[in-house]
Amino acid sequence: MRRLHIRLALVMIALAAGVVVIATISIVLETHYHFTMYQEQHAASGIDGDAGELGYHLEQALIQTIVWTGLGSITLAVILGFYVARRISEPLVHMKRIAERMSGGQWHSRVHVKGEDELAQLGASLNSLADQLRQQEQLRKTMTEDIAHELRTPLAVLKSHMRAMEDGIWAPTPDRIHACYEEIERLTQLVAELEDLTDVESPGFQLDRTIASLDEVIRRAVDLVHAAFREKGVKLMCRADPELHLVMDPNRMMQILVNLLSNALKHTPEAGIVSIEAVDEGAQVRLLVKDTGEGIPPEELPYIFERFYRAEKSRSRETGGSGLGLTIVKQLVTAHGGTVYADSSGEGTSMYIKLPKQL
C-alpha cells in the first residue's frame, strides 16, 4: 500500500537528487566551457597561459555554477511544491466542504475516496462517521416518536377517566381509581426504564465489577420474580453450579436476569414452564433462559433488542411491555464483555447469554 508519508519522502528525495544533478551538470558544463574558452584564447594569441587568467576562468565557472544551481533548485522546488501541495490540499479541501455540509444536516454527502493512502483512509473514516451520524439522527427521531407514542396512550386513558369522573359520568369507584393507578404505574415504569437506558448508554457508565457467585445471583433473581410466577401459575426451574464464579457486577447481572425472566413470564401461558440455567464452558459461561410460550417469528428476531420494539405490533403494554427491557439487557451484557442472542426455532423462545469469566 502506497502511504502518504512514503510519497512525501520520495518527493523530498527527488528534490535533493534534483539539486545534486543540477549542481553536477552545472559544474561539468561551466568548467568545461571556461577551460575551453581559456585554451582557445591562448591558442589564438600564441601566448602561454598564466595562473591569473586560469584563476579568473575558474572563478567565473564557480560563480556561474552556483547561480545556475540556485536557479534550477528554486525552479524544481517551486514545481514540486505546487504539485505536492495541490495533491494534498485538494482532497483536504474537498473533505472540509463535505464536513461543512454534514454539519448543516446533509448526512447524504460523501467524500469521493481515491487511492489507499492516509488521505483516502481519512475520507473513508469521514464517510463512516457520516453514516453513524445519520443512523444516530434517525434513531433519535424514532426514539422521540416512540416515546411520544408510549406516553400518549396512558395519558389519554388517564385524561378520559378523570374527565368522566369530573363530569359525573362515572362514579369514582375503587376499580376505576385502580385503573388510573395502573396507568400511572406504567408511566412510572417507562420513565424508570428510560432513565436506566440513558444511564447504561452514557459514555461514563461503569460496572462495579467483583468476583461473585453466579449461582447466588441467579437465586436472588429467582426470588424476586417467584411470586409473579406463582400468581400466574407458571413453573420456574433453576439450575446452576454453586462453584461457578466470574467477574461481574452482581446488581447489574441480577437486573439482566430479572428482565429476561419477567419477559419470559409475559409470553408464557398458564401451566407453562420457564427455566434458567448456567453452564460452564471453560473460558466463558453460557446462561440460558427458556420459556414454553408462543415464540418469536424468525423475521422478527434480529430486531427484538431495539428500543420500543415489539414482535407483535398489536400487543398492549400488559403483554408486550415498554419495549426497553431487552435493549437494557443487551447494553448491560455488552458492558460485561458478553453477547446475547435469541433462538425461537423450537418450542417457545430461548435467550442465550455468553459471558467471559475474566475481563
N, C-alpha and C positions, 0 to 999 in steps of 0.2 A: 504494500500500500504506500502510495506516494504522499508522505506527510508534508505539512506546510513548512515545518522547520527545516526539513531536508531541502525543499525548494529554495528557501531563503539562504541556506548555507551554500547551495550551488550558485546562486546569484552573486553572493559575496566572493566565492572562489573565482567565478567568471570575471568579476570586476578586477580582482587582484591580478589574475592571469592576464587580463587585457592590458592593465597598466604595464606589467613586465614585458609583454610582447611589444607594446608601443615604444617603451623605452629602449628595448633591444634593437628594434628596427631603426629607430631614430639614431641611435649611436652608430650603428653599422653604416647607414646611408650617409649621415653627416660627416663621419670620419673619412669614409671613402671619398666623398665629394671634395672635402677640403684637401686631403692628401693628393688627389688627382689634380686639383687646381694648383696646388703648390708645385707639383712636378712639372706641369705644363708651363707655368710661368717661368721657372728657371731653365727649362729646356729651351724655351723660345729666346731667352736673353743670353744663354750660353754661360751664365754665371752660376757657380756653385751656391747652393742654398746655405743660409746661415741659421743659427739657432734662434734668433729673434723672429725671423719670418715663420719658422716652423712653429714656434710657440704661439704666434698670433693666430695661425690657422687652427691649432689645437684648441685655443681658447674660443674661437668662433664656433668650432664644431661642438664644444661642450655647451656653450650658451644656447645655440640653436636646438641642440638635443633636449635640453631642459625645457625650452619653450614649447617645442612640438610635443614632448611627453606630457607637459601640463595641459596643453590644449586638448590633446587626444584623450587624456584621462578624464578631464571635465566633461567632454562630449560623451564619452562612454558612460560616465556616472549619471549624467542627465538622462540619457536614453534608457538605461537600465532602471534608474529610479522612477521615472514616469511609468515605465512598463509595469514594474512590480507594484507601485502604488495603485495603479489602476486595477490590476488583477486582484489586489487585496481589498481595496476600498469599495469597488463596485458591488461585490456580494454583501459587504457590511452595510452599505447604504440601502441596498435592497431589503436586508433584514430589518433595518431601522424603520423603513416605511411600512413593512408588514407588521412590526411590533406596534407602531402607532395606530394602524388600522384595528389591530386586536384590542388595544386599549380603548378604542371607540366602540367596541362591541361587535366588530366584524370578525366573528370566530371562523368564518369560512376561508379567510385569507390564509394563503400558504406560501412558504418560501420555495422557490424553484431550486432544488438541490442538484448540483453538478459536481462530479468527481467524488473522491473518497478521502479528502484531506480533512484537517480540523475545521475549516470553514464549512465544508459540506456537513460534517457531523454537528456543528453548531446550528446549521439550518434545519437539519433533521430533528434536533432537540427542540428547536423553536416550534416546529410543526407538531411534535408530540405534546408540547406544552399547550398549544392551541387546542388540540383535541381534548386534553384533560380539562382545560378551562371551559370548553363548550359543553362537555359532559357534566361538569360541576354546575354550570349555569342551568342546564336542563334539569338536573337533579334538584337544584334549589327551587326552580319554578314548580316542578312536580311535587316536591315536598310541601311547598306552600299551599298548593291546590289541595293536596291530600289532607293536610292539617285543617284547612277550612272546611273540607267535606266532613271530616271526622267530628269537628266541633258543631257543625250545623245541625245535625240530626238530634243529638241530645238537647241542645239549646232550644230547638224548635219544639221538642216534646215538653220541656220544662215551661216554655212560654205558653203553649196551648193549655197545659194543665193549670198553670197559675191564673191565666185569663178566665178559664172556665169556672174556677173556684171563686175568683174575684167577682165575676158577673152573676154568681149564684146559680149557674147552670149545673155545676157539680157541687156536691157537699164534700167538705174536706175530710173524707173518711180515712181511716188508717191505711187501707190498701192503696188509695190514690197518693197519700203522702209518702208511702213506702216506694211507690213507682217513681216519684220525683227524687227520692233519696237514692235510688238505684242509678238514675241518670247522672246525679251529682257524683256518685262513686265512680262511674265510668269516665266522667270528665277528669276527676282527680287522678285516676289510674293512667289516663292518657297523658296528662301533664307530667306525672312522675316518670313515665317511660320516655317521654321526650327529653326530660332533664337528664335521665340516665344515659340515653343515646348520645346526647350532646357531650356528656362527661367522658364517655369512653372513646369518642371520636376526636376529642380535643388533642392538640399536639403535646400538651403537658401531662397527659394521662399516664399514670404509672401503677403497676401492680405491687401489692405488698407481699412479695414472694417469701415463702419459707418452706422448709421440708415438712410435709404433713401427710397423714394417713388418708389415702383416697377413700378407703372403706368408711372411715369416720365421717368424712364429708358427705358421702352418699347416704349414710344412715341419718344424718341431720336433715338432709333434703327430703328424704322419705318421710321423716317425722312431720315436717312442715305441711306436706300435702296429703298425709294419710287420712285426715278427717274428710277432706273433699272427695277422695276416692271411695271411702266408706259410705258417704252420703249418696253418691251416685250409684253405688253397687258395682264398682269396677275393681277387680282384683289387681293388687300391685305386688309384683315379685321383685326381689333384690338379691343379687349375687355378686360378691367381690371378695378378693383375697385380703384378709386383715393385715398381712405383712406388706401390702403394696403401698409404697411411698413415692412421692415425686415432688419436685419443686413447683409450687403453685401459690396462688392467692386463695386461701380456703374460702373466704367470704364470696369472692367473685366466682369461684368454681361452684359453690353451692347455688349461687344465683343462676348459673348456666343450667344446672340440673333441675332446679325448681321450674325454670321456664320451659324446659323440654318436657318435664313430667306434666306440668299444667296444660301444655299444648296437646300432649298425647291424650290427656283425660277429656279435653273438649271434644275430640274426634273419635272417642271410643264409646260405643253404646253400652247400655246397662248389661251386666254379666260378662263384659269383655275383660281382657287381660292386658295390662301394661307391665313390661319387665325392664329392668335396668341391670346391667352387668358391666364389670370392668375386667379386662383380660390383659395379662402381662405379655407383651410381645418383644421383650428384650430391651432395646434402647427406647422404646415408647410404650404407651398404654393406649388400649382401644376401649372406648366407652360406647355402649350400645343402649339406646332407649327405643324399645319396640312396642307397638300397640297393635290391636286387632280391629282397628277402625276401618273407615271406608277407603282409606288410601288416598294418594295424590296422583292425578293423571300425569303420565310421563312428560308431556309437553309443558307442564307447569313446574316441574322440579327445578329447572335452572333459575327460577325467579322467586322461590319461596323465602330467600334470605334478604330480599329487597324491602325497603321501607313501605309500610302500609299495604303490602301485597297479601291478597287472599286468593287461595287456589280456586275458590268458587266465589264469583263476584256477588252472588245472591245471598251469601252468608251475612247474618247480622253480627253485631258485636258480641252477642251472647255466645254464638257458635264459632265465629271467626276471629274474635279478639280484635285488638287495635292494629295488628299487622306489624308491630315493632318488636315483639318478643324474640323472633328468630334473628332479626337484624342485630339485636343486642348480643345474642348468643354468638353469632359469627364474629363480631368485633372482639368479644372477650376471649374466644378461643384463639383468634389470630394474635391477640396480645400475649397469650401464653405460648406462642410459637407453634400452635397446632393447626389442624384442619378439621372442618366439619362438612358433612355432605349427607344427603338423604337418599334412600332407596325405597321404592314402593312397588317393586316387581312382584312380590308375593302378597300374602295377606297383610293388610294394614300398611303401616309405614315404619321404617327403621331409620333412626338418626344415628349416624356414626361420628364419633369424635376421636381423633388421634392426637395424643399429646406426648411430647418428649419428656423423659424423666428428668433430664438435666438440660439447662439452657446454656 
